[in-house]
Amino acid sequence: MVLLENDSFLTELTRLFQRCRTSGSVVITLKKYDGRTKPIPKKGQADSFEPADNKCLIRASDGKKKISTVISTKEVIKFQMAYSNLLRAHMDGLKKKDKKSKSKKTKATQ
């Protein structure tokens, strides 16, 4: 997994979307991140770890390549605007779900 800066994460995410446009999918996960790099110790040990501020860890993967970034509270608005524009631009390849009317369903059951 590659930890990138916010701007480079968005450019790599654009490349992932372009690569998976015709076939494949991109999986994106968001998670609260407290800055720990080691697991939480057992109950017997005392731990007084306090994060400085709230952060968000965003990961993206296409099955072959994994990228991630950490966003602090100061950068959330700027990143969210750029991220939403990127998602809007690349959501046009979705397949539309077939909608069947209720009258067809009732005719089929009779």
Phi and psi restraints in degrees (range 20) as a CNS / XPLOR table:
assign (resid 1 and name C) (resid 2 and name N)
       (resid 2 and name CA) (resid 2 and name C) 1.0 -107.2 20.0 2
assign (resid 2 and name N) (resid 2 and name CA)
       (resid 2 and name C) (resid 3 and name N) 1.0 122.4 20.0 2
assign (resid 2 and name C) (resid 3 and name N)
       (resid 3 and name CA) (resid 3 and name C) 1.0 -90.4 20.0 2
assign (resid 3 and name N) (resid 3 and name CA)
       (resid 3 and name C) (resid 4 and name N) 1.0 118.2 20.0 2
assign (resid 3 and name C) (resid 4 and name N)
       (resid 4 and name CA) (resid 4 and name C) 1.0 -115.8 20.0 2
assign (resid 4 and name N) (resid 4 and name CA)
       (resid 4 and name C) (resid 5 and name N) 1.0 164.6 20.0 2
assign (resid 4 and name C) (resid 5 and name N)
       (resid 5 and name CA) (resid 5 and name C) 1.0 -72.6 20.0 2
assign (resid 5 and name N) (resid 5 and name CA)
       (resid 5 and name C) (resid 6 and name N) 1.0 165.3 20.0 2
assign (resid 5 and name C) (resid 6 and name N)
       (resid 6 and name CA) (resid 6 and name C) 1.0 -61.1 20.0 2
assign (resid 6 and name N) (resid 6 and name CA)
       (resid 6 and name C) (resid 7 and name N) 1.0 -46.6 20.0 2
assign (resid 6 and name C) (resid 7 and name N)
       (resid 7 and name CA) (resid 7 and name C) 1.0 -67.3 20.0 2
assign (resid 7 and name N) (resid 7 and name CA)
       (resid 7 and name C) (resid 8 and name N) 1.0 -42.1 20.0 2
assign (resid 7 and name C) (resid 8 and name N)
       (resid 8 and name CA) (resid 8 and name C) 1.0 -69.9 20.0 2
assign (resid 8 and name N) (resid 8 and name CA)
       (resid 8 and name C) (resid 9 and name N) 1.0 -29.3 20.0 2
assign (resid 8 and name C) (resid 9 and name N)
       (resid 9 and name CA) (resid 9 and name C) 1.0 -63.6 20.0 2
assign (resid 9 and name N) (resid 9 and name CA)
       (resid 9 and name C) (resid 10 and name N) 1.0 -43.5 20.0 2
assign (resid 9 and name C) (resid 10 and name N)
       (resid 10 and name CA) (resid 10 and name C) 1.0 -65.7 20.0 2
assign (resid 10 and name N) (resid 10 and name CA)
       (resid 10 and name C) (resid 11 and name N) 1.0 -37.7 20.0 2
assign (resid 10 and name C) (resid 11 and name N)
       (resid 11 and name CA) (resid 11 and name C) 1.0 -69.0 20.0 2
assign (resid 11 and name N) (resid 11 and name CA)
       (resid 11 and name C) (resid 12 and name N) 1.0 -39.5 20.0 2
assign (resid 11 and name C) (resid 12 and name N)
       (resid 12 and name CA) (resid 12 and name C) 1.0 -68.4 20.0 2
assign (resid 12 and name N) (resid 12 and name CA)
       (resid 12 and name C) (resid 13 and name N) 1.0 -34.7 20.0 2
assign (resid 12 and name C) (resid 13 and name N)
       (resid 13 and name CA) (resid 13 and name C) 1.0 -66.2 20.0 2
assign (resid 13 and name N) (resid 13 and name CA)
       (resid 13 and name C) (resid 14 and name N) 1.0 -37.1 20.0 2
assign (resid 13 and name C) (resid 14 and name N)
       (resid 14 and name CA) (resid 14 and name C) 1.0 -61.6 20.0 2
assign (resid 14 and name N) (resid 14 and name CA)
       (resid 14 and name C) (resid 15 and name N) 1.0 -42.7 20.0 2
assign (resid 14 and name C) (resid 15 and name N)
       (resid 15 and name CA) (resid 15 and name C) 1.0 -64.2 20.0 2
assign (resid 15 and name N) (resid 15 and name CA)
       (resid 15 and name C) (resid 16 and name N) 1.0 -39.4 20.0 2
assign (resid 15 and name C) (resid 16 and name N)
       (resid 16 and name CA) (resid 16 and name C) 1.0 -61.8 20.0 2
assign (resid 16 and name N) (resid 16 and name CA)
       (resid 16 and name C) (resid 17 and name N) 1.0 -44.6 20.0 2
assign (resid 16 and name C) (resid 17 and name N)
       (resid 17 and name CA) (resid 17 and name C) 1.0 -62.1 20.0 2
assign (resid 17 and name N) (resid 17 and name CA)
       (resid 17 and name C) (resid 18 and name N) 1.0 -41.7 20.0 2
assign (resid 17 and name C) (resid 18 and name N)
       (resid 18 and name CA) (resid 18 and name C) 1.0 -66.8 20.0 2
assign (resid 18 and name N) (resid 18 and name CA)
       (resid 18 and name C) (resid 19 and name N) 1.0 -37.5 20.0 2
assign (resid 18 and name C) (resid 19 and name N)
       (resid 19 and name CA) (resid 19 and name C) 1.0 -67.7 20.0 2
assign (resid 19 and name N) (resid 19 and name CA)
       (resid 19 and name C) (resid 20 and name N) 1.0 -33.9 20.0 2
assign (resid 19 and name C) (resid 20 and name N)
       (resid 20 and name CA) (resid 20 and name C) 1.0 -99.9 20.0 2
assign (resid 20 and name N) (resid 20 and name CA)
       (resid 20 and name C) (resid 21 and name N) 1.0 15.7 20.0 2
assign (resid 20 and name C) (resid 21 and name N)
       (resid 21 and name CA) (resid 21 and name C) 1.0 -63.3 20.0 2
assign (resid 21 and name N) (resid 21 and name CA)
       (resid 21 and name C) (resid 22 and name N) 1.0 -47.1 20.0 2
assign (resid 21 and name C) (resid 22 and name N)
       (resid 22 and name CA) (resid 22 and name C) 1.0 -82.3 20.0 2
assign (resid 22 and name N) (resid 22 and name CA)
       (resid 22 and name C) (resid 23 and name N) 1.0 -42.4 20.0 2
assign (resid 22 and name C) (resid 23 and name N)
       (resid 23 and name CA) (resid 23 and name C) 1.0 -147.0 20.0 2
assign (resid 23 and name N) (resid 23 and name CA)
       (resid 23 and name C) (resid 24 and name N) 1.0 145.2 20.0 2
assign (resid 23 and name C) (resid 24 and name N)
       (resid 24 and name CA) (resid 24 and name C) 1.0 107.3 20.0 2
assign (resid 24 and name N) (resid 24 and name CA)
       (resid 24 and name C) (resid 25 and name N) 1.0 178.2 20.0 2
assign (resid 24 and name C) (resid 25 and name N)
       (resid 25 and name CA) (resid 25 and name C) 1.0 -145.7 20.0 2
assign (resid 25 and name N) (resid 25 and name CA)
       (resid 25 and name C) (resid 26 and name N) 1.0 159.8 20.0 2
assign (resid 25 and name C) (resid 26 and name N)
       (resid 26 and name CA) (resid 26 and name C) 1.0 -116.5 20.0 2
assign (resid 26 and name N) (resid 26 and name CA)
       (resid 26 and name C) (resid 27 and name N) 1.0 128.6 20.0 2
assign (resid 26 and name C) (resid 27 and name N)
       (resid 27 and name CA) (resid 27 and name C) 1.0 -105.6 20.0 2
assign (resid 27 and name N) (resid 27 and name CA)
       (resid 27 and name C) (resid 28 and name N) 1.0 126.4 20.0 2
assign (resid 27 and name C) (resid 28 and name N)
       (resid 28 and name CA) (resid 28 and name C) 1.0 -121.0 20.0 2
assign (resid 28 and name N) (resid 28 and name CA)
       (resid 28 and name C) (resid 29 and name N) 1.0 130.9 20.0 2
assign (resid 28 and name C) (resid 29 and name N)
       (resid 29 and name CA) (resid 29 and name C) 1.0 -125.9 20.0 2
assign (resid 29 and name N) (resid 29 and name CA)
       (resid 29 and name C) (resid 30 and name N) 1.0 144.4 20.0 2
assign (resid 29 and name C) (resid 30 and name N)
       (resid 30 and name CA) (resid 30 and name C) 1.0 -122.0 20.0 2
assign (resid 30 and name N) (resid 30 and name CA)
       (resid 30 and name C) (resid 31 and name N) 1.0 142.8 20.0 2
assign (resid 30 and name C) (resid 31 and name N)
       (resid 31 and name CA) (resid 31 and name C) 1.0 -153.6 20.0 2
assign (resid 31 and name N) (resid 31 and name CA)
       (resid 31 and name C) (resid 32 and name N) 1.0 145.2 20.0 2
assign (resid 31 and name C) (resid 32 and name N)
       (resid 32 and name CA) (resid 32 and name C) 1.0 -68.9 20.0 2
assign (resid 32 and name N) (resid 32 and name CA)
       (resid 32 and name C) (resid 33 and name N) 1.0 136.1 20.0 2
assign (resid 32 and name C) (resid 33 and name N)
       (resid 33 and name CA) (resid 33 and name C) 1.0 -126.1 20.0 2
assign (resid 33 and name N) (resid 33 and name CA)
       (resid 33 and name C) (resid 34 and name N) 1.0 126.0 20.0 2
assign (resid 33 and name C) (resid 34 and name N)
       (resid 34 and name CA) (resid 34 and name C) 1.0 -103.2 20.0 2
assign (resid 34 and name N) (resid 34 and name CA)
       (resid 34 and name C) (resid 35 and name N) 1.0 2.6 20.0 2
assign (resid 34 and name C) (resid 35 and name N)
       (resid 35 and name CA) (resid 35 and name C) 1.0 94.5 20.0 2
assign (resid 35 and name N) (resid 35 and name CA)
       (resid 35 and name C) (resid 36 and name N) 1.0 0.0 20.0 2
assign (resid 35 and name C) (resid 36 and name N)
       (resid 36 and name CA) (resid 36 and name C) 1.0 -75.2 20.0 2
assign (resid 36 and name N) (resid 36 and name CA)
       (resid 36 and name C) (resid 37 and name N) 1.0 141.5 20.0 2
assign (resid 36 and name C) (resid 37 and name N)
       (resid 37 and name CA) (resid 37 and name C) 1.0 -113.6 20.0 2
assign (resid 37 and name N) (resid 37 and name CA)
       (resid 37 and name C) (resid 38 and name N) 1.0 -8.0 20.0 2
assign (resid 37 and name C) (resid 38 and name N)
       (resid 38 and name CA) (resid 38 and name C) 1.0 -119.3 20.0 2
assign (resid 38 and name N) (resid 38 and name CA)
       (resid 38 and name C) (resid 39 and name N) 1.0 155.0 20.0 2
assign (resid 38 and name C) (resid 39 and name N)
       (resid 39 and name CA) (resid 39 and name C) 1.0 -67.2 20.0 2
assign (resid 39 and name N) (resid 39 and name CA)
       (resid 39 and name C) (resid 40 and name N) 1.0 161.0 20.0 2
assign (resid 39 and name C) (resid 40 and name N)
       (resid 40 and name CA) (resid 40 and name C) 1.0 -69.0 20.0 2
assign (resid 40 and name N) (resid 40 and name CA)
       (resid 40 and name C) (resid 41 and name N) 1.0 133.0 20.0 2
assign (resid 40 and name C) (resid 41 and name N)
       (resid 41 and name CA) (resid 41 and name C) 1.0 -68.1 20.0 2
assign (resid 41 and name N) (resid 41 and name CA)
       (resid 41 and name C) (resid 42 and name N) 1.0 166.0 20.0 2
assign (resid 41 and name C) (resid 42 and name N)
       (resid 42 and name CA) (resid 42 and name C) 1.0 -64.2 20.0 2
assign (resid 42 and name N) (resid 42 and name CA)
       (resid 42 and name C) (resid 43 and name N) 1.0 170.4 20.0 2
assign (resid 42 and name C) (resid 43 and name N)
       (resid 43 and name CA) (resid 43 and name C) 1.0 -65.8 20.0 2
assign (resid 43 and name N) (resid 43 and name CA)
       (resid 43 and name C) (resid 44 and name N) 1.0 -27.3 20.0 2
assign (resid 43 and name C) (resid 44 and name N)
       (resid 44 and name CA) (resid 44 and name C) 1.0 -68.8 20.0 2
assign (resid 44 and name N) (resid 44 and name CA)
       (resid 44 and name C) (resid 45 and name N) 1.0 -22.6 20.0 2
assign (resid 44 and name C) (resid 45 and name N)
       (resid 45 and name CA) (resid 45 and name C) 1.0 -100.9 20.0 2
assign (resid 45 and name N) (resid 45 and name CA)
       (resid 45 and name C) (resid 46 and name N) 1.0 141.3 20.0 2
assign (resid 45 and name C) (resid 46 and name N)
       (resid 46 and name CA) (resid 46 and name C) 1.0 -85.0 20.0 2
assign (resid 46 and name N) (resid 46 and name CA)
       (resid 46 and name C) (resid 47 and name N) 1.0 138.9 20.0 2
assign (resid 46 and name C) (resid 47 and name N)
       (resid 47 and name CA) (resid 47 and name C) 1.0 -137.9 20.0 2
assign (resid 47 and name N) (resid 47 and name CA)
       (resid 47 and name C) (resid 48 and name N) 1.0 125.1 20.0 2
assign (resid 47 and name C) (resid 48 and name N)
       (resid 48 and name CA) (resid 48 and name C) 1.0 -118.6 20.0 2
assign (resid 48 and name N) (resid 48 and name CA)
       (resid 48 and name C) (resid 49 and name N) 1.0 54.1 20.0 2
assign (resid 48 and name C) (resid 49 and name N)
       (resid 49 and name CA) (resid 49 and name C) 1.0 -87.5 20.0 2
assign (resid 49 and name N) (resid 49 and name CA)
       (resid 49 and name C) (resid 50 and name N) 1.0 122.2 20.0 2
assign (resid 49 and name C) (resid 50 and name N)
       (resid 50 and name CA) (resid 50 and name C) 1.0 -122.9 20.0 2
assign (resid 50 and name N) (resid 50 and name CA)
       (resid 50 and name C) (resid 51 and name N) 1.0 120.6 20.0 2
assign (resid 50 and name C) (resid 51 and name N)
       (resid 51 and name CA) (resid 51 and name C) 1.0 -68.9 20.0 2
assign (resid 51 and name N) (resid 51 and name CA)
       (resid 51 and name C) (resid 52 and name N) 1.0 147.3 20.0 2
assign (resid 51 and name C) (resid 52 and name N)
       (resid 52 and name CA) (resid 52 and name C) 1.0 -69.4 20.0 2
assign (resid 52 and name N) (resid 52 and name CA)
       (resid 52 and name C) (resid 53 and name N) 1.0 -44.6 20.0 2
assign (resid 52 and name C) (resid 53 and name N)
       (resid 53 and name CA) (resid 53 and name C) 1.0 -150.8 20.0 2
assign (resid 53 and name N) (resid 53 and name CA)
       (resid 53 and name C) (resid 54 and name N) 1.0 166.9 20.0 2
assign (resid 53 and name C) (resid 54 and name N)
       (resid 54 and name CA) (resid 54 and name C) 1.0 -76.1 20.0 2
assign (resid 54 and name N) (resid 54 and name CA)
       (resid 54 and name C) (resid 55 and name N) 1.0 137.6 20.0 2
assign (resid 54 and name C) (resid 55 and name N)
       (resid 55 and name CA) (resid 55 and name C) 1.0 -131.1 20.0 2
assign (resid 55 and name N) (resid 55 and name CA)
       (resid 55 and name C) (resid 56 and name N) 1.0 162.9 20.0 2
assign (resid 55 and name C) (resid 56 and name N)
       (resid 56 and name CA) (resid 56 and name C) 1.0 -126.5 20.0 2
assign (resid 56 and name N) (resid 56 and name CA)
       (resid 56 and name C) (resid 57 and name N) 1.0 131.4 20.0 2
assign (resid 56 and name C) (resid 57 and name N)
       (resid 57 and name CA) (resid 57 and name C) 1.0 -101.9 20.0 2
assign (resid 57 and name N) (resid 57 and name CA)
       (resid 57 and name C) (resid 58 and name N) 1.0 123.9 20.0 2
assign (resid 57 and name C) (resid 58 and name N)
       (resid 58 and name CA) (resid 58 and name C) 1.0 -116.3 20.0 2
assign (resid 58 and name N) (resid 58 and name CA)
       (resid 58 and name C) (resid 59 and name N) 1.0 127.7 20.0 2
assign (resid 58 and name C) (resid 59 and name N)
       (resid 59 and name CA) (resid 59 and name C) 1.0 -120.3 20.0 2
assign (resid 59 and name N) (resid 59 and name CA)
       (resid 59 and name C) (resid 60 and name N) 1.0 145.5 20.0 2
assign (resid 59 and name C) (resid 60 and name N)
       (resid 60 and name CA) (resid 60 and name C) 1.0 -137.6 20.0 2
assign (resid 60 and name N) (resid 60 and name CA)
       (resid 60 and name C) (resid 61 and name N) 1.0 141.9 20.0 2
assign (resid 60 and name C) (resid 61 and name N)
       (resid 61 and name CA) (resid 61 and name C) 1.0 -149.3 20.0 2
assign (resid 61 and name N) (resid 61 and name CA)
       (resid 61 and name C) (resid 62 and name N) 1.0 145.5 20.0 2
assign (resid 61 and name C) (resid 62 and name N)
       (resid 62 and name CA) (resid 62 and name C) 1.0 -112.3 20.0 2
assign (resid 62 and name N) (resid 62 and name CA)
       (resid 62 and name C) (resid 63 and name N) 1.0 13.3 20.0 2
assign (resid 62 and name C) (resid 63 and name N)
       (resid 63 and name CA) (resid 63 and name C) 1.0 98.8 20.0 2
assign (resid 63 and name N) (resid 63 and name CA)
       (resid 63 and name C) (resid 64 and name N) 1.0 -28.3 20.0 2
assign (resid 63 and name C) (resid 64 and name N)
       (resid 64 and name CA) (resid 64 and name C) 1.0 -109.9 20.0 2
assign (resid 64 and name N) (resid 64 and name CA)
       (resid 64 and name C) (resid 65 and name N) 1.0 -44.6 20.0 2
assign (resid 64 and name C) (resid 65 and name N)
       (resid 65 and name CA) (resid 65 and name C) 1.0 -115.5 20.0 2
assign (resid 65 and name N) (resid 65 and name CA)
       (resid 65 and name C) (resid 66 and name N) 1.0 136.4 20.0 2
assign (resid 65 and name C) (resid 66 and name N)
       (resid 66 and name CA) (resid 66 and name C) 1.0 -120.5 20.0 2
assign (resid 66 and name N) (resid 66 and name CA)
       (resid 66 and name C) (resid 67 and name N) 1.0 133.0 20.0 2
assign (resid 66 and name C) (resid 67 and name N)
       (resid 67 and name CA) (resid 67 and name C) 1.0 -132.4 20.0 2
assign (resid 67 and name N) (resid 67 and name CA)
       (resid 67 and name C) (resid 68 and name N) 1.0 156.9 20.0 2
assign (resid 67 and name C) (resid 68 and name N)
       (resid 68 and name CA) (resid 68 and name C) 1.0 -153.5 20.0 2
assign (resid 68 and name N) (resid 68 and name CA)
       (resid 68 and name C) (resid 69 and name N) 1.0 161.6 20.0 2
assign (resid 68 and name C) (resid 69 and name N)
       (resid 69 and name CA) (resid 69 and name C) 1.0 -150.8 20.0 2
assign (resid 69 and name N) (resid 69 and name CA)
       (resid 69 and name C) (resid 70 and name N) 1.0 158.3 20.0 2
assign (resid 69 and name C) (resid 70 and name N)
       (resid 70 and name CA) (resid 70 and name C) 1.0 -117.7 20.0 2
assign (resid 70 and name N) (resid 70 and name CA)
       (resid 70 and name C) (resid 71 and name N) 1.0 129.5 20.0 2
assign (resid 70 and name C) (resid 71 and name N)
       (resid 71 and name CA) (resid 71 and name C) 1.0 -115.6 20.0 2
assign (resid 71 and name N) (resid 71 and name CA)
       (resid 71 and name C) (resid 72 and name N) 1.0 126.6 20.0 2
assign (resid 71 and name C) (resid 72 and name N)
       (resid 72 and name CA) (resid 72 and name C) 1.0 -86.5 20.0 2
assign (resid 72 and name N) (resid 72 and name CA)
       (resid 72 and name C) (resid 73 and name N) 1.0 169.0 20.0 2
assign (resid 72 and name C) (resid 73 and name N)
       (resid 73 and name CA) (resid 73 and name C) 1.0 -65.0 20.0 2
assign (resid 73 and name N) (resid 73 and name CA)
       (resid 73 and name C) (resid 74 and name N) 1.0 -26.7 20.0 2
assign (resid 73 and name C) (resid 74 and name N)
       (resid 74 and name CA) (resid 74 and name C) 1.0 -70.9 20.0 2
assign (resid 74 and name N) (resid 74 and name CA)
       (resid 74 and name C) (resid 75 and name N) 1.0 -27.9 20.0 2
assign (resid 74 and name C) (resid 75 and name N)
       (resid 75 and name CA) (resid 75 and name C) 1.0 -103.2 20.0 2
assign (resid 75 and name N) (resid 75 and name CA)
       (resid 75 and name C) (resid 76 and name N) 1.0 4.3 20.0 2
assign (resid 75 and name C) (resid 76 and name N)
       (resid 76 and name CA) (resid 76 and name C) 1.0 -63.2 20.0 2
assign (resid 76 and name N) (resid 76 and name CA)
       (resid 76 and name C) (resid 77 and name N) 1.0 -47.6 20.0 2
assign (resid 76 and name C) (resid 77 and name N)
       (resid 77 and name CA) (resid 77 and name C) 1.0 -62.3 20.0 2
assign (resid 77 and name N) (resid 77 and name CA)
       (resid 77 and name C) (resid 78 and name N) 1.0 -47.6 20.0 2
assign (resid 77 and name C) (resid 78 and name N)
       (resid 78 and name CA) (resid 78 and name C) 1.0 -62.3 20.0 2
assign (resid 78 and name N) (resid 78 and name CA)
       (resid 78 and name C) (resid 79 and name N) 1.0 -44.8 20.0 2
assign (resid 78 and name C) (resid 79 and name N)
       (resid 79 and name CA) (resid 79 and name C) 1.0 -67.7 20.0 2
assign (resid 79 and name N) (resid 79 and name CA)
       (resid 79 and name C) (resid 80 and name N) 1.0 -40.1 20.0 2
assign (resid 79 and name C) (resid 80 and name N)
       (resid 80 and name CA) (resid 80 and name C) 1.0 -63.3 20.0 2
assign (resid 80 and name N) (resid 80 and name CA)
       (resid 80 and name C) (resid 81 and name N) 1.0 -39.2 20.0 2
assign (resid 80 and name C) (resid 81 and name N)
       (resid 81 and name CA) (resid 81 and name C) 1.0 -64.8 20.0 2
assign (resid 81 and name N) (resid 81 and name CA)
       (resid 81 and name C) (resid 82 and name N) 1.0 -45.7 20.0 2
assign (resid 81 and name C) (resid 82 and name N)
       (resid 82 and name CA) (resid 82 and name C) 1.0 -67.6 20.0 2
assign (resid 82 and name N) (resid 82 and name CA)
       (resid 82 and name C) (resid 83 and name N) 1.0 -38.7 20.0 2
assign (resid 82 and name C) (resid 83 and name N)
       (resid 83 and name CA) (resid 83 and name C) 1.0 -66.5 20.0 2
assign (resid 83 and name N) (resid 83 and name CA)
       (resid 83 and name C) (resid 84 and name N) 1.0 -42.9 20.0 2
assign (resid 83 and name C) (resid 84 and name N)
       (resid 84 and name CA) (resid 84 and name C) 1.0 -67.0 20.0 2
assign (resid 84 and name N) (resid 84 and name CA)
       (resid 84 and name C) (resid 85 and name N) 1.0 -37.4 20.0 2
assign (resid 84 and name C) (resid 85 and name N)
       (resid 85 and name CA) (resid 85 and name C) 1.0 -64.2 20.0 2
assign (resid 85 and name N) (resid 85 and name CA)
       (resid 85 and name C) (resid 86 and name N) 1.0 -39.5 20.0 2
assign (resid 85 and name C) (resid 86 and name N)
       (resid 86 and name CA) (resid 86 and name C) 1.0 -64.9 20.0 2
assign (resid 86 and name N) (resid 86 and name CA)
       (resid 86 and name C) (resid 87 and name N) 1.0 -43.4 20.0 2
assign (resid 86 and name C) (resid 87 and name N)
       (resid 87 and name CA) (resid 87 and name C) 1.0 -64.9 20.0 2
assign (resid 87 and name N) (resid 87 and name CA)
       (resid 87 and name C) (resid 88 and name N) 1.0 -41.9 20.0 2
assign (resid 87 and name C) (resid 88 and name N)
       (resid 88 and name CA) (resid 88 and name C) 1.0 -61.8 20.0 2
assign (resid 88 and name N) (resid 88 and name CA)
       (resid 88 and name C) (resid 89 and name N) 1.0 -38.0 20.0 2
assign (resid 88 and name C) (resid 89 and name N)
       (resid 89 and name CA) (resid 89 and name C) 1.0 -69.6 20.0 2
assign (resid 89 and name N) (resid 89 and name CA)
       (resid 89 and name C) (resid 90 and name N) 1.0 -29.0 20.0 2
assign (resid 89 and name C) (resid 90 and name N)
       (resid 90 and name CA) (resid 90 and name C) 1.0 -109.9 20.0 2
assign (resid 90 and name N) (resid 90 and name CA)
       (resid 90 and name C) (resid 91 and name N) 1.0 10.1 20.0 2
assign (resid 90 and name C) (resid 91 and name N)
       (resid 91 and name CA) (resid 91 and name C) 1.0 -92.3 20.0 2
assign (resid 91 and name N) (resid 91 and name CA)
       (resid 91 and name C) (resid 92 and name N) 1.0 9.3 20.0 2
assign (resid 91 and name C) (resid 92 and name N)
       (resid 92 and name CA) (resid 92 and name C) 1.0 -79.8 20.0 2
assign (resid 92 and name N) (resid 92 and name CA)
       (resid 92 and name C) (resid 93 and name N) 1.0 -12.0 20.0 2
assign (resid 92 and name C) (resid 93 and name N)
       (resid 93 and name CA) (resid 93 and name C) 1.0 -89.4 20.0 2
assign (resid 93 and name N) (resid 93 and name CA)
       (resid 93 and name C) (resid 94 and name N) 1.0 7.2 20.0 2
assign (resid 93 and name C) (resid 94 and name N)
       (resid 94 and name CA) (resid 94 and name C) 1.0 -72.6 20.0 2
assign (resid 94 and name N) (resid 94 and name CA)
       (resid 94 and name C) (resid 95 and name N) 1.0 145.9 20.0 2
assign (resid 94 and name C) (resid 95 and name N)
       (resid 95 and name CA) (resid 95 and name C) 1.0 -83.7 20.0 2
assign (resid 95 and name N) (resid 95 and name CA)
       (resid 95 and name C) (resid 96 and name N) 1.0 139.0 20.0 2
assign (resid 95 and name C) (resid 96 and name N)
       (resid 96 and name CA) (resid 96 and name C) 1.0 -82.5 20.0 2
assign (resid 96 and name N) (resid 96 and name CA)
       (resid 96 and name C) (resid 97 and name N) 1.0 140.5 20.0 2
assign (resid 96 and name C) (resid 97 and name N)
       (resid 97 and name CA) (resid 97 and name C) 1.0 -79.0 20.0 2
assign (resid 97 and name N) (resid 97 and name CA)
       (resid 97 and name C) (resid 98 and name N) 1.0 137.6 20.0 2
assign (resid 97 and name C) (resid 98 and name N)
       (resid 98 and name CA) (resid 98 and name C) 1.0 -71.3 20.0 2
assign (resid 98 and name N) (resid 98 and name CA)
       (resid 98 and name C) (resid 99 and name N) 1.0 123.0 20.0 2
assign (resid 98 and name C) (resid 99 and name N)
       (resid 99 and name CA) (resid 99 and name C) 1.0 -101.5 20.0 2
assign (resid 99 and name N) (resid 99 and name CA)
       (resid 99 and name C) (resid 100 and name N) 1.0 124.1 20.0 2
assign (resid 99 and name C) (resid 100 and name N)
       (resid 100 and name CA) (resid 100 and name C) 1.0 -108.5 20.0 2
assign (resid 100 and name N) (resid 100 and name CA)
       (resid 100 and name C) (resid 101 and name N) 1.0 134.9 20.0 2
assign (resid 100 and name C) (resid 101 and name N)
       (resid 101 and name CA) (resid 101 and name C) 1.0 -73.0 20.0 2
assign (resid 101 and name N) (resid 101 and name CA)
       (resid 101 and name C) (resid 102 and name N) 1.0 159.3 20.0 2
assign (resid 101 and name C) (resid 102 and name N)
       (resid 102 and name CA) (resid 102 and name C) 1.0 -68.2 20.0 2
assign (resid 102 and name N) (resid 102 and name CA)
       (resid 102 and name C) (resid 103 and name N) 1.0 -30.5 20.0 2
assign (resid 102 and name C) (resid 103 and name N)
       (resid 103 and name CA) (resid 103 and name C) 1.0 -66.3 20.0 2
assign (resid 103 and name N) (resid 103 and name CA)
       (resid 103 and name C) (resid 104 and name N) 1.0 -35.1 20.0 2
assign (resid 103 and name C) (resid 104 and name N)
       (resid 104 and name CA) (resid 104 and name C) 1.0 -67.3 20.0 2
assign (resid 104 and name N) (resid 104 and name CA)
       (resid 104 and name C) (resid 105 and name N) 1.0 -35.9 20.0 2
assign (resid 104 and name C) (resid 105 and name N)
       (resid 105 and name CA) (resid 105 and name C) 1.0 -68.3 20.0 2
assign (resid 105 and name N) (resid 105 and name CA)
       (resid 105 and name C) (resid 106 and name N) 1.0 -40.5 20.0 2
assign (resid 105 and name C) (resid 106 and name N)
       (resid 106 and name CA) (resid 106 and name C) 1.0 -70.6 20.0 2
assign (resid 106 and name N) (resid 106 and name CA)
       (resid 106 and name C) (resid 107 and name N) 1.0 -34.5 20.0 2
assign (resid 106 and name C) (resid 107 and name N)
       (resid 107 and name CA) (resid 107 and name C) 1.0 -68.0 20.0 2
assign (resid 107 and name N) (resid 107 and name CA)
       (resid 107 and name C) (resid 108 and name N) 1.0 -35.5 20.0 2
assign (resid 107 and name C) (resid 108 and name N)
       (resid 108 and name CA) (resid 108 and name C) 1.0 -70.0 20.0 2
assign (resid 108 and name N) (resid 108 and name CA)
       (resid 108 and name C) (resid 109 and name N) 1.0 -32.2 20.0 2
assign (resid 108 and name C) (resid 109 and name N)
       (resid 109 and name CA) (resid 109 and name C) 1.0 -80.8 20.0 2
assign (resid 109 and name N) (resid 109 and name CA)
       (resid 109 and name C) (resid 110 and name N) 1.0 -21.8 20.0 2
